[in-house]
Amino acid sequence: MDERVIKQILNENKGHHISIKKIKEEYKRKTNFGDFSLQTLWKFLKKRMNYRFRKVSLVSSKRKQNRFNVMNHLFSKKYIDHISRNKKFIYIDECSFLGFNHKLRTWHDGKANETIEHCGRFKSFCLVAAMDEKEMVHYQIQDNSMKANDYLKFLKELLKKLEEKNKLLNPFRKETNVLYMDNAKTHSNKTVLEYLKDQEIETIFAVPYTPELNAIELFFSDVKQEYYTKNFKKR
């Protein structure tokens, strides 16, 4: 039996249910040869070609795309609405930093991957920051990852600073801010959302997997590069 012909048959029927009997019929039609049993073909596929006859998981790409389009439309509509009402955006996000060079490289013979033993979890710290279109408004550095209570504390300090800044720059006009955040669990926590609702603070959550829309990501990119370059110099 010719592996190339069988692969061609399977590729032509990719995404469709095709039985061993159907493969044999197609093989005979293409090569004018079919003097073998279904069991022989089964063993050939399994042992020689390392193929398996398994259940296929069905994923609706159209439904997924429609959901993304709806989210994108609602986000755009809300974003434009805030801009038209002269709302000021405050971009918030957090970023983790490791206590070692996460891109270690060394010379080895190439026969196996080089490994380095370590004694447990690596020490890290988290930077959570908020900035507007012009400057950094508030930031906080803490050990380990950001929890919901830590984020709530950060928001309280941020709103206090924004209020003080508004009184200083615009004492006769109340500045209306919109907090721009991603869909992290700490950001969409029930306690956090209730607090923002009580304070009458408007929020807008980014469409998933669109970090390029958050201005603070550019800041984090520069800070990370500076941190790893200065603390872990190449030798």
N, C-alpha and C positions, 0 to 999 in steps of 0.2 A: 504493500500500500504506500501511496505517495503522501507524505506529510503536508506538502505544499497545497495539494488539491483539497485535502481535508480542512486545512486552515482557511482556504478560500471559501469553502462551503459554509464554515462557521461564521466567518466575517460577513458573508452575504446575508446570513440569517441572524445577525446580531440583534438582540432585543426581542427576538421571537422564540417561542417554544419550538424546539427541533429535537425529534426523537432519534434514536440510533437507526431505526428503520428508514427514516427520512434521509439521514446522512448517507446510508448505503445506496438508496435510490438515486440520490444526487451524484454520488461518486460513480455509479455505474453509467449514468447518463453522460458524465463528462469524460470518462476514460474508457467506456465500453468494457469494463472489467468489474465483476461483482461476485467472483467465485470464492467467497469467504462468508463465514457465519456472522450473525449479529454478536455472538459472544466474543469472537475473534476481534471484531471491530471495537467492542467495549474495552477489551484488554489492551488493545493498541492505543486507544485514546487515554486510558488511565495510566499505563505503565511506560509506554514509549513517549507519548506526548505530554504526560503529566497533567492531563485535563481532568476536571471533576464536574459531575452533573449536580449542580446545586440550585437552590431556590434563589430567585432574583428579587431583590428589594425594589419596590416601585416608588419612585419619588416624582411628585408632580412639579416639574420645573416651571410650568405655566402658572400654577397656583403660587409658587414661591416668588416668581417674578411679579405677579399681580400684587402680592402683598407688599413687596418692596416699592412698587410704583405708587401704591396708595399711601404708604408711609412717607415717601419722598414728596408727594403732592401736598399732604397735610403739613409737613415740615416747612415746605416752601411758602405755603399760604400763611402760616403763622409767623414765619420769619419776615416776610414782606409787610405783614400787618404791623409788626413791632417797629420796623424801620419807618413806615409811613406816619407813625405816631411819635416819631423822634425819641424812641426809647434807646437807652444806653445799654449795650451788651457788656456783661462781665463774664469772661471765659474762665471756667474752673476745670481743673483736672489734677490728677496726682501721678507721680512718677517714682519708680523704685530704683535705688542704686545699690549695687553689690559691693561688698568689702574686699573684692579681689578682681583681678583682670579676667573678665568672662570670655576673653578671646585668646586663651593661652595657646602658644605655638612652640614646638620644639622639633629638633631633628631626630628622626628615627629611621630604622631600616626599611620601613614600608610594608613589612610582612604582617603587621598587626597594628591596631590603633593604640597610641600611647595613652596610658592612664596614670592618674595621680591619685593616691589615696588621701582621703580627708576624714576628719573625725566627727562629722555630723553636718548639721545645717550651717550654711554660710551666713555670716552676719550681714545684715542689710539695713538700710534706712529709707524712709519715704519722704518725698517732698510734695506737699500739696500747695497749689498756688492759684491765685486769681488775678487776672489782669484785664484792663479795658483796651481800647484801640490804641492808646498812647503809652501806657506805663503799667508797671506792676502795682497792684493795689494792696495785696496782702499775701503772705506765705507762711508756712509752718513746716518745720522739720521734726520728724519723730522716728524712733526706732521701730523696726518691723513695719507691717502693712497697716493701712488705714482702716479703722473700724467705724461703724455707724456713729457711735458716741463721740469718737474723735472728730469725725466730719461735722457733726452737729455743733461741736464746740468751735470748730474753725469757722463755720457759717455765722455763728453769733458774733465772733470777733470781726469778721468781714463786714457784716451789716452795720456794726457799730462804727467801723472806720469809714464806710461809705457815707454814713449819716453825718459824721464830723467833717468829711471832705466837702459834702454838699453844702453844709452850713457856712463853710469858709469861702467857697467859690460862688455859691448862689444863695445868699441868705434870704432872698425874697421869693424864691421859686423852688419847689420841691422836685428834686431829680428822680425820675422813674427808671429804675434799673431792671434789667432782665438777666437772670442767671442762665448761662448757656452751659449745659453739662452733657456728659455721655450717659449711657444706660448701665453704668456700674451699679452693683447692688447697694453700695454705700450711698449712692446719689439718689436712688429711687426707694430708699428705705421708708417704711411707713411713718416712723417717728420724725424723720427729716422732712417729709412732704407735709405732715400735719403742722410742723413748726413754721414752714414757709407759707402755708395757707393762713395761719393765724397772724403772721406778720404782713400779709397781703403782698407777698413778693411773687412776681411772675417768673415762671421758669419755661425753658424750652429745651427739650431733650433731642440730641442729635440722632439722625438716622444711623442705625447700626453699621459698623465698618466704614465710617466716613470721617476718620480723624483729621483729614486735610481741611475740613470745615471749621475746626477748632483752632483759633489763632495761637493758643498757648502751646500747641504741639511743636511749633517752630522754636519756641523758647526752650522747651525741654530737650529738643534735639541738640541745640548749641551747648546747653549746660552739661548734658551727658558726655558729649565729645570732649569738653574742657575738663570735666572731672576725671575721666579715664586716661586722658593724655597726660595730665599733670601728676596724678597719683600713681600711675603704673606706666612709667616710661619704657619704651622699647630698648632692649640691650643688643 
